[in-house]
Every structure is written in structure tokens, then in C-alpha cells.
Amino acid sequence: MIRTGLSVRWCPTQLQLADALTKDQQDQADLLRAALQIGEYQLNPEASILEIKKGRRNERLSRRNKHEQRELENRLLKLQREDRPQDLSSL
């Protein structure tokens, strides 16, 4: 590695080319085939990849929180409707 200037780097699981050799999943095989066909494979700096992952995780959490908030609001409205006295004038 020293002689050729190679270094070991962290890579997100879904971007590891060797996964195609150990897992029976189409996505990993497609990634490996594409890298072999193109003849290049570039990794971005770990800090930028981690920032992207953090942003995506925060977006998912935000969507989940909004969904849970809407569900709570709907439940509250339903409970409020059930607690109202019935209008007896229509009887």
C-alpha cells in the first residue's frame, strides 16, 4: 500500500463494491458492474458523506415527527367530537 500510495478509507455500506461478492442483492451487483465497466470509482471525503447522511436522517426524522403530530391532532379532534353533548333538538 505504501509503495502504490493506497490508503484504507471508510465507505458507507451501500457504496462498498465488495458487498456484491458476499451478498446476493441486485443493487450491490449493479454498483460493482458499473464501476468495472466505467473503470473508475471515486469516494468523497468522509466528512461530506457523513454530513449528507446526517441531513437525510434529519429529513426522515422531521417527516416522521410531522406525521406523528398530524396523527395526534386527528386523535384529539376525534376525542373532542366524542366528548361533545349530543344535540337533542334533531330528535
GIJO-V153148 format. One record per helix or strand. SS is the DSSP state (a for helix, b for strand). FROM is the first residue (numbers start at 1). TO is the last residue. Records with the same first field share a line. If there is no record, write none. Layout:
SS: FROM-TO ; FROM-TO
This chain:
a: 13-15 ; 19-22 ; 26-38 ; 46-83 ; 88-90
